Amino acid sequence: MLVLTRKLGESIAIDDHIKIRVVQIKGKQVRLGIEAPKDTKIHREEVYLAIQDQNKESSQVSADKSKSVASLLKPLVNNNSGNKDSK
């Protein structure tokens, strides 16, 4: 981890497209301003972790549903594989 010290009004540049500026210091809190392209996703860590958890749950539900659908379709597929059209 890179650790930097910045004063009020000073910035950090990340690549050519992202700037992080210290805009306010109030007690133990630091307010940051972030300039980044619109397509850059920026979240507080606790929000990011909640999104990750939700995505994991969603993917697990999707996998479970896929297995359920596959088990329902299996008898149909097996029955149709025995029915060959004769012409």
DOTIBA-958876 format. One line per 8 residues: number of its first residue (from 1); their letters; for each residue x, y, z of N, C-alpha, C, CB. Coordinates in Angstrom, 3 decimals, decimal comma. Glycine has a CB too. Layout:
NUM) A) X:Y:Z:X:Y:Z:X:Y:Z:X:Y:Z; ...
END
This chain:
1) MLVLTRKL) 0,838:-1,171:0,000:0,000:0,000:0,000:0,888:1,240:0,000:-0,956:-0,005:1,212; 0,579:2,139:-0,875:1,268:3,421:-0,926:0,585:4,369:0,053:1,269:4,009:-2,376; 1,335:4,979:0,933:0,792:5,932:1,905:1,375:7,303:1,598:1,117:5,498:3,381; 0,497:8,284:1,387:0,911:9,643:1,056:0,355:10,622:2,079:0,448:10,025:-0,362; 1,063:11,702:2,285:0,589:12,775:3,149:0,197:13,952:2,271:1,673:13,188:4,196; -0,987:14,493:2,485:-1,472:15,639:1,723:-2,047:16,661:2,693:-2,538:15,208:0,670; -1,942:17,905:2,328:-2,520:18,998:3,106:-3,795:19,471:2,423:-1,509:20,172:3,264; -4,560:20,273:3,116:-5,783:20,837:2,568:-5,501:21,505:1,220:-6,402:21,848:3,555
9) GESIAIDD) -6,284:21,140:0,221:-6,129:21,701:-1,119:-5,171:20,942:-2,011:-5,675:23,097:-1,017; -4,394:20,030:-1,460:-3,448:19,257:-2,267:-4,137:18,036:-2,868:-2,234:18,823:-1,419; -3,546:17,528:-3,939:-4,158:16,436:-4,702:-3,226:15,259:-4,874:-4,594:16,928:-6,056; -3,832:14,179:-5,319:-3,124:12,969:-5,734:-3,638:12,653:-7,135:-3,354:11,751:-4,718; -2,753:12,351:-8,067:-3,149:11,982:-9,423:-2,953:10,484:-9,609:-2,336:12,780:-10,480; -3,957:9,841:-10,196:-3,882:8,416:-10,518:-4,050:8,306:-12,028:-4,982:7,567:-9,741; -3,042:7,755:-12,682:-2,989:7,740:-14,151:-3,197:9,162:-14,662:-4,069:6,769:-14,751; -3,791:9,278:-15,837:-4,019:10,606:-16,414:-5,440:11,095:-16,178:-3,728:10,588:-17,904
17) HIKIRVVQ) -6,295:10,249:-15,597:-7,721:10,554:-15,600:-8,349:10,740:-14,223:-8,437:9,480:-16,303; -7,639:10,479:-13,159:-8,245:10,533:-11,825:-7,430:11,449:-10,921:-8,348:9,116:-11,207; -8,128:12,374:-10,262:-7,502:13,242:-9,270:-8,301:13,158:-7,978:-7,416:14,713:-9,779; -7,591:13,055:-6,868:-8,211:13,043:-5,550:-7,642:14,229:-4,782:-7,956:11,681:-4,792; -8,537:15,107:-4,324:-8,117:16,340:-3,652:-8,684:16,375:-2,233:-8,578:17,592:-4,453; -7,873:16,825:-1,290:-8,334:17,050:0,081:-9,068:18,389:0,071:-7,127:17,044:1,128; -10,397:18,364:0,285:-11,180:19,597:0,209:-11,568:20,145:1,580:-12,425:19,357:-0,605; -11,529:19,283:2,613:-11,860:19,766:3,952:-11,295:18,816:4,996:-13,389:19,911:4,125
25) IKGKQVRL) -10,822:19,384:6,085:-10,389:18,594:7,237:-11,144:19,148:8,432:-8,813:18,654:7,454; -11,902:18,270:9,105:-12,737:18,694:10,225:-12,590:17,656:11,329:-14,241:18,864:9,795; -11,825:17,965:12,345:-11,587:16,998:13,413:-10,860:15,789:12,864:-12,905:16,573:14,074; -11,470:14,610:13,044:-10,865:13,365:12,558:-11,356:12,977:11,169:-11,155:12,238:13,526; -12,162:13,824:10,551:-12,690:13,513:9,227:-11,980:14,321:8,152:-14,191:13,777:9,176; -11,780:13,666:7,032:-11,186:14,312:5,862:-12,194:14,185:4,729:-9,791:13,668:5,475; -12,517:15,285:4,091:-13,429:15,252:2,947:-12,581:15,284:1,683:-14,450:16,453:2,981; -12,850:14,334:0,801:-12,094:14,207:-0,443:-12,981:14,557:-1,625:-11,525:12,781:-0,600
33) GIEAPKDT) -12,399:15,216:-2,602:-13,058:15,436:-3,877:-12,382:14,555:-4,909:-13,012:16,936:-4,295; -13,188:13,893:-5,730:-12,633:12,956:-6,712:-13,084:13,372:-8,105:-13,072:11,491:-6,405; -12,129:13,588:-8,986:-12,405:13,845:-10,397:-12,020:12,589:-11,162:-11,622:15,111:-10,930; -13,002:12,015:-11,861:-12,752:10,785:-12,613:-13,734:10,717:-13,774:-12,881:9,523:-11,698; -13,422:9,933:-14,798:-14,370:9,748:-15,897:-15,702:9,202:-15,371:-13,781:8,797:-16,963; -16,784:9,548:-16,066:-18,123:9,141:-15,620:-18,280:7,629:-15,524:-19,169:9,694:-16,561; -17,565:6,892:-16,354:-17,715:5,435:-16,336:-16,880:4,763:-15,241:-17,328:4,865:-17,685; -16,162:5,547:-14,444:-15,381:5,003:-13,334:-16,289:4,833:-12,122:-14,171:5,925:-12,993
41) KIHREEVY) -16,359:3,633:-11,605:-17,185:3,374:-10,428:-16,398:3,759:-9,184:-17,628:1,879:-10,364; -17,006:4,600:-8,348:-16,364:5,056:-7,120:-17,337:4,819:-5,973:-15,948:6,568:-7,213; -16,904:4,053:-4,974:-17,750:3,737:-3,818:-16,932:3,851:-2,547:-18,363:2,317:-3,943; -17,603:4,192:-1,457:-16,962:4,028:-0,148:-16,766:2,531:0,045:-17,828:4,667:1,032; -15,754:2,149:0,812:-15,427:0,727:0,941:-16,593:-0,089:1,477:-14,227:0,551:1,845; -17,307:0,420:2,481:-18,411:-0,359:3,052:-19,527:-0,577:2,031:-18,970:0,344:4,296; -19,748:0,383:1,147:-20,742:0,222:0,090:-20,241:-0,792:-0,933:-21,049:1,581:-0,592; -18,973:-0,692:-1,301:-18,376:-1,630:-2,252:-18,478:-3,072:-1,745:-16,906:-1,262:-2,510
49) LAIQDQNK) -18,167:-3,275:-0,464:-18,244:-4,623:0,108:-19,678:-5,136:0,115:-17,677:-4,635:1,531; -20,642:-4,268:0,396:-22,051:-4,671:0,370:-22,467:-5,064:-1,046:-22,954:-3,530:0,895; -22,007:-4,326:-2,039:-22,303:-4,658:-3,437:-21,698:-6,012:-3,792:-21,763:-3,561:-4,388; -20,463:-6,258:-3,369:-19,811:-7,544:-3,641:-20,592:-8,698:-3,017:-18,369:-7,537:-3,108; -21,026:-8,522:-1,763:-21,817:-9,563:-1,094:-23,114:-9,821:-1,843:-22,119:-9,163:0,359; -23,775:-8,753:-2,254:-25,032:-8,888:-2,982:-24,809:-9,598:-4,319:-25,670:-7,508:-3,210; -23,725:-9,276:-5,005:-23,415:-9,942:-6,272:-23,154:-11,431:-6,072:-22,203:-9,286:-6,931; -22,455:-11,786:-4,992:-22,198:-13,201:-4,702:-23,499:-13,939:-4,448:-21,265:-13,347:-3,492
57) ESSQVSAD) -24,395:-13,316:-3,661:-25,690:-13,941:-3,376:-26,497:-14,111:-4,656:-26,483:-13,105:-2,357; -26,495:-13,096:-5,508:-27,243:-13,156:-6,760:-26,714:-14,256:-7,665:-27,182:-11,815:-7,480; -25,397:-14,383:-7,747:-24,832:-15,414:-8,613:-25,132:-16,801:-8,066:-23,320:-15,222:-8,763; -25,176:-16,946:-6,754:-25,505:-18,241:-6,153:-26,956:-18,595:-6,439:-25,247:-18,223:-4,631; -27,859:-17,620:-6,318:-29,274:-17,853:-6,614:-29,428:-18,227:-8,074:-30,127:-16,606:-6,279; -28,718:-17,544:-8,966:-28,791:-17,852:-10,393:-28,297:-19,266:-10,669:-27,973:-16,841:-11,202; -27,220:-19,671:-10,019:-26,696:-21,025:-10,208:-27,696:-22,055:-9,699:-25,342:-21,191:-9,486; -28,305:-21,789:-8,549:-29,306:-22,708:-8,005:-30,508:-22,807:-8,936:-29,754:-22,253:-6,604
65) KSKSVASL) -30,958:-21,675:-9,479:-32,094:-21,690:-10,404:-31,742:-22,452:-11,672:-32,531:-20,256:-10,751; -30,526:-22,279:-12,161:-30,100:-22,991:-13,367:-30,128:-24,496:-13,145:-28,693:-22,547:-13,788; -29,681:-24,935:-11,973:-29,713:-26,364:-11,659:-31,148:-26,864:-11,591:-28,991:-26,645:-10,331; -32,041:-26,051:-11,003:-33,447:-26,442:-10,909:-34,074:-26,554:-12,287:-34,227:-25,440:-10,059; -33,817:-25,591:-13,146:-34,356:-25,614:-14,502:-33,793:-26,810:-15,261:-34,032:-24,297:-15,245; -32,514:-27,074:-15,113:-31,893:-28,214:-15,795:-32,526:-29,524:-15,343:-30,377:-28,242:-15,532; -32,797:-29,648:-14,047:-33,401:-30,891:-13,552:-34,831:-31,040:-14,061:-33,383:-30,924:-12,011; -35,537:-29,924:-14,262:-36,895:-29,990:-14,809:-36,880:-30,338:-16,295:-37,620:-28,658:-14,593
73) LKPLVNNN) -35,893:-29,868:-17,013:-35,828:-30,105:-18,453:-35,257:-31,471:-18,817:-35,005:-29,037:-19,101; -34,508:-32,065:-17,921:-33,837:-33,334:-18,220:-34,814:-34,419:-18,685:-33,084:-33,820:-16,992; -35,947:-34,641:-17,996:-36,876:-35,669:-18,484:-37,416:-35,351:-19,879:-38,037:-35,824:-17,512; -37,661:-34,089:-20,170:-38,159:-33,714:-21,496:-37,121:-33,989:-22,575:-38,555:-32,237:-21,519; -35,886:-33,652:-22,289:-34,805:-33,881:-23,248:-34,622:-35,377:-23,470:-33,484:-33,239:-22,755; -34,664:-36,153:-22,395:-34,495:-37,604:-22,516:-35,635:-38,226:-23,309:-34,411:-38,250:-21,131; -36,871:-37,759:-23,101:-38,020:-38,291:-23,849:-37,936:-37,932:-25,321:-39,330:-37,766:-23,263; -37,518:-36,719:-25,626:-37,438:-36,285:-27,022:-36,286:-36,937:-27,765:-37,297:-34,784:-27,091
81) SGNKDSK) -35,240:-37,341:-27,077:-34,111:-37,967:-27,763:-34,489:-39,357:-28,260:-32,891:-38,049:-26,832; -35,503:-39,966:-27,668:-35,958:-41,272:-28,117:-36,931:-41,182:-29,270:-36,593:-42,012:-26,984; -37,519:-40,009:-29,500:-38,484:-39,802:-30,582:-37,772:-39,263:-31,809:-39,607:-38,836:-30,144; -37,414:-40,158:-32,726:-36,744:-39,720:-33,947:-37,753:-39,775:-35,077:-35,490:-40,600:-34,265; -37,767:-38,697:-35,854:-38,687:-38,645:-36,992:-38,193:-39,585:-38,080:-38,821:-37,195:-37,539; -39,093:-40,392:-38,595:-38,709:-41,256:-39,711:-39,415:-40,752:-40,949:-39,060:-42,755:-39,431; -38,658:-40,540:-41,998:-39,242:-40,006:-43,234:-38,955:-40,907:-44,369:-38,726:-38,623:-43,540
END
